[in-house]
Amino acid sequence: MTEQTLLDVKNLVLHFKTTQGVVQAVDGVDFSLNYNKAVVVLGESGCGKSSLAKAILRLLPRNVGKYTGQIHLQNVDTMTLNEEEFRRNVRWVGMSLVPQAAMNALNPVLRVGDQVAEPSMVHLGLRKDQALVQASKMFQHVGVPNDFLSRYPFELSGGMRQRVALAMALVTSPSLVVLDEPTSALDVLTQANIFNVLKRIKKELGTSFILITHDIATSSELADDVAVMYAGQIVEVGDAFRFFKEPLHPYSKKLMASVPTLRGKKELEFITGQPPSLIGLPQGCRFAARCPARFAKCDQNPPVVEQQGRKVKCWLYAH
């Protein structure tokens, strides 16, 4: 971990107990994020991306079976903090969340200005008038008109509600914001506008982002680094420019091959089969059953190999 490192995650594990068995949603995840950078976590639905967000933010359901590892935020291991210390010093102050469905995150019977002001009152100790001034400033940053402070969530469009949710996450000036599929329910034009807002926030406020998505095309707008997740594990992580130009892991290659391009002819590919169930995962490489490059060693758990400054969990690169 260097002085530029904001977040450093090591061997993070989050398993859930269910009546069918143990769900290994996050299973030994490692990655880091520098100040004023954005890492995009890519992968199919059901690979553990949202569970990774819950693990980092400690937003845990009651059926947790195992929750271990290290999460260093600004050189403090948040896993060693008790619930009250985490609530007071980390949640919303050090890092915050923009959830997948903004309408579900907003209280329908409270004005949005009061909702955006509340975190400043709870976590920063501001009076209501001071907190509303702070909310107004944040509305300007995310491109929401000031008179929207007095409106209710149902009076806003989907894009405006998403901007309000972003303002709520940013109002206490956290160093890190986790975005869980922030544009999944929005049209293409509104998605582009939201990503323009995120890029401007990153530049103006120096905020770092973890963007969780399965939308490869739009995620490239914000990404400095890319982490590819499959069956509860990160199988490739590294610089975004080189990833989008030349992915390394067979799963990453297949993901990129499924994305259409605006220029040039490209034959789109698809990944055969389904991701494995997170209950009773297979031995060895978890992508092996769907991998076109499978060979004998894939029945053993693959090592993490450093290749061209990137890390890839695959036997193809273990020489």
For each residue, the residues with C-beta under 8 A, 3 or more apart:
1: 5 8 32 72 75
2: 5 34
3:
4: 34 35
5: 1 2 8 32 33 34 35 72
6: 33 34 35 37 73 74 175 176 208
7: 32 33 56 71 72 73 95 176 208 210
8: 1 5 32 33 70 71 72
9: 12 29 30 31 32 56 69 70 71 72
10: 30 69 70 72
11: 28 29 30 68 69 70
12: 9 26 28 29 30 52 55 56 68 69 70 71
13: 26 27 28 29 66 67 68 69
14: 25 26 51 52 54 55 60 64 66 67
15: 22 23 24 25 26 27 64 65 66 67
16: 22 23 25 51 61 63 64 65
17: 22 23 63 64 65
18: 21 22 23 63 279
19:
20: 279
21: 18 279 280
22: 15 16 17 18 65 66 279
23: 15 16 17 18 278 279
24: 15 27 232 278 279 281
25: 14 15 16 48 51 52 232 278
26: 12 13 14 15 29 48 51 52 55 232
27: 13 15 24 48 231 232 233 281
28: 11 12 13 69 233
29: 9 11 12 13 26 52 55 69 229 232 233 234
30: 9 10 11 12 234 304
31: 9 39 227 234 237
32: 1 5 7 8 9
33: 5 6 7 8 37 39 176 208 210 225
34: 2 4 5 6 37 208 224
35: 4 5 6 175 206 208
36: 202 206 207 208
37: 6 33 34 208 209 224 225
38: 198 202 208 209 210 211 222 223 224 225
39: 31 33 209 210 211 223 224 225 226 227
40: 211 213 219 220 222 223 225 226 227 240
41: 49 52 210 211 212 213 227 228 229 234
42: 213 214 216 219 226 227 228 229 255
43: 47 48 49 214 228 229 230 255
44: 47 214 230 271 275
45: 214
46: 275 278
47: 43 44 229 230 231 232 275
48: 25 26 27 43 51 52 229 231 232 233 278
49: 41 43 52 53 180 212 213 214 229
50: 53 54 100 180 181 212
51: 14 16 25 26 48 54 55 232
52: 12 14 25 26 29 41 48 49 55 56 212 229
53: 49 50 56 57 59 97 178 180 210 212
54: 14 50 51 57 58 59 60 61
55: 12 14 26 29 51 52 58 60 67 69 71
56: 7 9 12 52 53 71 95 178 210
57: 53 54 91 95 97 178
58: 54 55 78 83 86 90 91
59: 53 54 97
60: 14 54 55 64 67
61: 16 54 64
62:
63: 16 17 18
64: 14 15 16 17 60 61 67
65: 15 16 17 22
66: 13 14 15 22
67: 13 14 15 55 60 64
68: 11 12 13 79
69: 9 10 11 12 13 28 29 55 79
70: 8 9 10 11 12 77 79
71: 7 8 9 12 55 56 77 78 79
72: 1 5 7 8 9 10 75 76 77 78
73: 6 7 76 78 90 94 95 175 176
74: 6 94 175
75: 1 72
76: 72 73 81 89 90
77: 70 71 72 80 81
78: 58 71 72 73 81 86 90 94
79: 68 69 70 71
80: 77
81: 76 77 78 85 86 89 90
82: 85 86
83: 58 86 87
84: 87 88
85: 81 82 88 89 90
86: 58 78 81 82 83 89 90 91
87: 83 84 90 91
88: 84 85 93 123
89: 76 81 85 86 93 94
90: 58 73 76 78 81 85 86 87 93 94 95
91: 57 58 86 87 94 95 96
92: 95 96 119 122 123 169 172 174
93: 88 89 90 123 124 172 174
94: 73 74 78 89 90 91 174 175 176
95: 7 56 57 73 90 91 92 174 175 176 177 178
96: 91 92 119 168 169 170 172 174 176 177 178
97: 53 57 59 169 177 178 180
98: 102 162 165 166 169 177 178 179 180 182
99: 102 104 105 165 180
100: 50 104 180 181 182 184 185
101: 104 105 185
102: 98 99 105 106 158 161 162 164 165
103: 106 153 158 161
104: 99 100 101
105: 99 101 102 165 168
106: 102 103 110 112 115 153 161 164 165
107: 110 115 153
108: 152 153 154
109: 152
110: 106 107 114 115 152
111: 114 115 149 150 151 152
112: 106 115 116 148 149 151 152 153 156 164
113: 116 117 132 135 136 148 149 150 151
114: 110 111 117 118 132
115: 106 107 110 111 112 118 164 168
116: 112 113 119 135 138 139 149 164 167 168 171
117: 113 114 120 121 126 128 131 132 134 135 171
118: 114 115 121 122 131
119: 92 96 116 122 123 124 168 171 172
120: 117 123 124 126 130 131 134 135 171 172
121: 117 118 124 125 126 127 128 131
122: 92 118 119
123: 88 92 93 119 120 172
124: 93 119 120 121 131 172
125: 121
126: 117 120 121 130 131 134
127: 121 130 131
128: 117 121 131 132
129: 132 133
130: 120 126 127 133 134
131: 117 118 120 121 124 126 127 128 134 135
132: 113 114 117 128 129 135 136 149
133: 129 130 136 137
134: 117 120 126 130 131 137 138 171
135: 113 116 117 120 131 132 138 139 149 167 171
136: 113 132 133 139 140 146 149
137: 133 134 140 141
138: 116 134 135 141 142 167 170 171
139: 116 135 136 142 144 145 146 148 149 164 167
140: 136 137 143 144 146
141: 137 138 167 170 200 201 204 205
142: 138 139 163 164 166 167 170 197 201
143: 140 163 193 197
144: 139 140 148 160 163 164 167
145: 139 148
146: 136 139 140 149
147: 150 151
148: 112 113 139 144 145 151 156 160 164
149: 111 112 113 116 132 135 136 139 146
150: 111 113 147
151: 111 112 113 147 148 155 156
152: 108 109 110 111 112 155 156
153: 103 106 107 108 112 156 161 164
154: 108
155: 151 152
156: 112 148 151 152 153 160 161 164
157: 160 161 190
158: 102 103 161 162 185 186 190
159: 162 163 186 190 193 194
160: 144 148 156 157 163 164
161: 102 103 106 153 156 157 158 164 165
162: 98 102 158 159 165 166 182 183 186 190 194
163: 142 143 144 159 160 166 167 194 197
164: 102 106 112 115 116 139 142 144 148 153 156 160 161 167 168
165: 98 99 102 105 106 161 162 168 169 182
166: 98 142 162 163 169 170 177 182 194 197 198 201
167: 116 135 138 139 141 142 144 163 164 170 171
168: 96 105 115 116 119 164 165 171
169: 92 96 97 98 165 166 174 177
170: 96 138 141 142 166 167 173 174 177 201 205 207
171: 116 117 119 120 134 135 138 167 168
172: 92 93 96 119 120 123 124
173: 170 205
174: 92 93 94 95 96 169 170 177 207
175: 6 35 73 74 94 95 207 208
176: 6 7 33 73 94 95 96 207 208 209 210
177: 95 96 97 98 166 169 170 174 207 208 209 210
178: 53 56 57 95 96 97 98 209 210 212
179: 98 182 198 209 210 211 212 213
180: 49 50 53 97 98 99 100 212
181: 50 100 184 212 213 214
182: 98 100 162 165 166 179 194 211 213
183: 162 186 190 191 194 195 213 215 218
184: 100 181 213 215
185: 100 101 158
186: 158 159 162 183 190 191 194
187: 190 191
188: 191 192
189: 192 193
190: 157 158 159 162 183 186 187 193 194
191: 183 186 187 188 194 195 218
192: 188 189 195 196 218 221
193: 143 159 189 190 196 197
194: 159 162 163 166 182 183 186 190 191 197 198
195: 183 191 192 198 199 218 221 222
196: 192 193 199 200
197: 142 143 163 166 193 194 200 201
198: 38 166 179 194 195 201 202 209 211 222
199: 195 196 202 203 221 222
200: 141 196 197 203 204
201: 141 142 166 170 197 198 204 205 207
202: 36 38 198 199 205 206 207 208 209 222
203: 199 200 206
204: 141 200 201
205: 141 170 173 201 202
206: 35 36 202 203
207: 36 170 174 175 176 177 201 202
208: 6 7 33 34 35 36 37 38 175 176 177 202
209: 37 38 39 176 177 178 179 198 202 222
210: 7 33 38 39 41 53 56 176 177 178 179
211: 38 39 40 41 179 182 198 219 222 223
212: 41 49 50 52 53 178 179 180 181
213: 40 41 42 49 179 181 182 183 184 216 218 219
214: 42 43 44 45 49 181
215: 183 184 218 219
216: 42 213 219 220 255 256 259
217: 220 259
218: 183 191 192 195 213 215 221
219: 40 42 211 213 215 216 222 223 226
220: 40 216 217 223 240 244
221: 192 195 199 218
222: 38 40 195 198 199 202 209 211 219
223: 38 39 40 211 219 220 226 240 244
224: 34 37 38 39 239 240
225: 33 37 38 39 40 237 238 239 240
226: 39 40 42 219 223 236 237 238 239 240 243 244
227: 31 39 40 41 42 234 236 237
228: 41 42 43 234 235 236 237 247 249 251 252 255
229: 29 41 42 43 47 48 49 52 232 233 234 235
230: 43 44 47 233 235 251 275 286 287
231: 27 47 48 275 276 278 281 286 287
232: 24 25 26 27 29 47 48 51 229 278 281 286
233: 27 28 29 48 229 230 286 313
234: 29 30 31 41 227 228 229 237 313
235: 228 229 230 249 251 252 287 312 313 314
236: 226 227 228 243 247 248 249 251 252 310 311 312 313 314
237: 31 225 226 227 228 234 310 311
238: 225 226 242 243 248 308 309 310 311 312
239: 224 225 226 242 243 309 310
240: 40 220 223 224 225 226 243 244
241: 244 245
242: 238 239 245 246 308 309 310
243: 226 236 238 239 240 246 247 252 310
244: 220 223 226 240 241 247 256
245: 241 242
246: 242 243
247: 228 236 243 244 252 253 255 256
248: 236 238 252 253 307 308 310 312 314 317
249: 228 235 236 252 253 287 312 313 314
250: 253 254 287 291 292 293 314 316
251: 228 230 235 236 254 255 271 287 290 291
252: 228 235 236 243 247 248 249 255 256
253: 247 248 249 250 256 257
254: 250 251 257 258 269 270 271 292
255: 42 43 216 228 247 251 252 258 259 271
256: 216 244 247 252 253 259
257: 253 254 268 269
258: 254 255 268 269 270 271
259: 216 217 255 256 268
260: 266 268
261: 264 266
262:
263:
264: 261
265:
266: 260 261
267:
268: 257 258 259 260
269: 254 257 258
270: 254 258
271: 44 251 254 255 258 290
272: 290
273: 289 290
274:
275: 44 46 47 230 231
276: 231 281 282 286 289
277: 280 281
278: 23 24 25 46 48 231 232 281
279: 18 20 21 22 23 24
280: 21 277
281: 24 27 231 232 276 277 278 286
282: 276 286 288 289
283: 299 300 301
284: 288 298 299 300 301 302
285: 288 291 294 298 299 300 301 302 313 314 315
286: 230 231 232 233 276 281 282
287: 230 231 235 249 250 251 290 291
288: 282 284 285 291 294 298 299
289: 273 276 282 294
290: 251 271 272 273 287
291: 250 251 285 287 288 294 298
292: 250 254
293: 250 316
294: 285 288 289 291 298
295: 298 315
296: 299
297: 300 302 315 318
298: 284 285 288 291 294 295 302 315
299: 283 284 285 288 296
300: 283 284 285 297 315
301: 283 284 285
302: 284 285 297 298 313 314 315 318
303: 313 315 318
304: 30 311 312 313
305: 311 312 313 314 317 318
306: 309 310 311
307: 248 310 311 312 317
308: 238 242 248
309: 238 239 242 306
310: 236 237 238 239 242 243 248 306 307
311: 236 237 238 304 305 306 307
312: 235 236 238 248 249 304 305 307 317
313: 233 234 235 236 249 285 302 303 304 305
314: 235 236 248 249 250 285 302 305 317 318
315: 285 295 297 298 300 302 303 318
316: 250 293
317: 248 305 307 312 314
318: 297 302 303 305 314 315
319:
